[in-house]
Amino acid sequence: MASRGARRTQALIDRCLRFASGVSELPSQHVWLDYDREADVLYVTLKRPSHADDSELTDDDMIIRYEGDEVVGITVLHASKRRPPRRALRRPLRN
């Protein structure tokens, strides 16, 4: 029987692998993540440094940050309660 530490480690690995499978579909080769547990907000940065000049609040409480037509970041509100989005953005993600 696997130890509790081994089970936790395997669970973490499984979560990371699920995450990794979606990262390859992002428009950026580099991704920075910051999670604020108290606010339950995930900050996804696709470009550093970035100087957003526009943003869009989506119907499902995500903030998309743009620098020109390029998406440079996404702020996910209520991050721990999220499921994959059901709606498309007004502007497509592109880099």
C-alpha positions in Angstrom: 0.0 0.0 0.0 1.3 3.4 -0.9 2.2 5.8 1.8 0.1 9.0 2.3 3.1 11.1 1.1 3.4 9.0 -2.1 -0.4 9.3 -2.7 -0.2 13.1 -2.3 2.8 13.3 -4.5 1.1 11.2 -7.2 -2.1 13.4 -6.9 0.1 16.5 -7.4 1.8 14.9 -10.4 -1.6 14.1 -11.9 -2.8 17.7 -11.5 0.4 19.0 -13.1 0.1 16.7 -16.0 -3.6 17.7 -16.6 -2.4 21.4 -16.5 0.6 20.7 -18.8 -1.6 19.2 -21.5 -3.4 22.5 -21.9 -0.3 24.7 -21.7 0.9 23.7 -25.2 -2.2 25.3 -26.6 -1.5 28.8 -25.2 -0.2 31.4 -27.6 2.9 32.1 -25.6 5.9 30.0 -25.0 6.3 31.4 -21.5 3.6 31.5 -18.9 3.8 33.0 -15.3 1.1 32.0 -12.8 0.3 33.7 -9.5 -2.5 32.6 -7.2 -3.9 34.7 -4.4 -5.6 32.1 -2.2 -7.3 34.7 0.1 -8.9 36.4 -2.9 -9.2 33.2 -4.9 -7.8 34.9 -8.0 -5.4 33.4 -10.5 -3.2 35.8 -12.5 -1.9 34.4 -15.8 0.8 36.5 -17.5 1.8 35.7 -21.0 4.3 38.4 -21.6 6.9 40.1 -19.4 7.2 43.0 -19.3 3.7 43.8 -20.4 2.0 47.1 -20.7 -1.7 46.4 -21.1 -3.6 49.2 -22.8 -7.0 47.6 -22.8 -8.9 44.9 -20.9 -12.1 43.0 -21.2 -14.3 41.7 -18.4 -16.0 38.6 -19.7 -19.4 37.4 -18.8 -17.9 34.7 -16.6 -15.7 37.0 -14.5 -12.4 36.8 -16.2 -10.4 39.9 -17.1 -8.5 39.6 -20.4 -5.6 42.1 -20.7 -4.4 43.3 -24.1 -1.4 45.1 -25.4 -2.7 46.2 -28.8 -4.3 43.1 -30.3 -2.1 40.8 -28.2 -3.3 39.0 -25.1 -0.7 39.6 -22.4 -2.6 38.3 -19.4 -5.7 36.8 -17.9 -7.1 37.3 -14.4 -9.4 34.5 -13.3 -11.8 35.5 -10.5 -13.2 32.7 -8.3 -10.4 30.5 -9.6 -10.9 27.5 -7.4 -14.5 27.1 -8.5 -13.8 27.2 -12.2 -14.5 24.8 -15.0 -13.5 25.3 -18.6 -15.1 28.4 -20.2 -18.3 27.9 -22.2 -18.1 31.1 -24.2 -15.7 32.5 -26.7 -14.0 35.8 -26.3 -14.9 38.7 -28.5 -11.3 38.7 -29.7 -9.4 35.5 -30.4 -6.2 34.7 -28.4 -3.2 35.3 -30.6 0.4 36.2 -30.1 
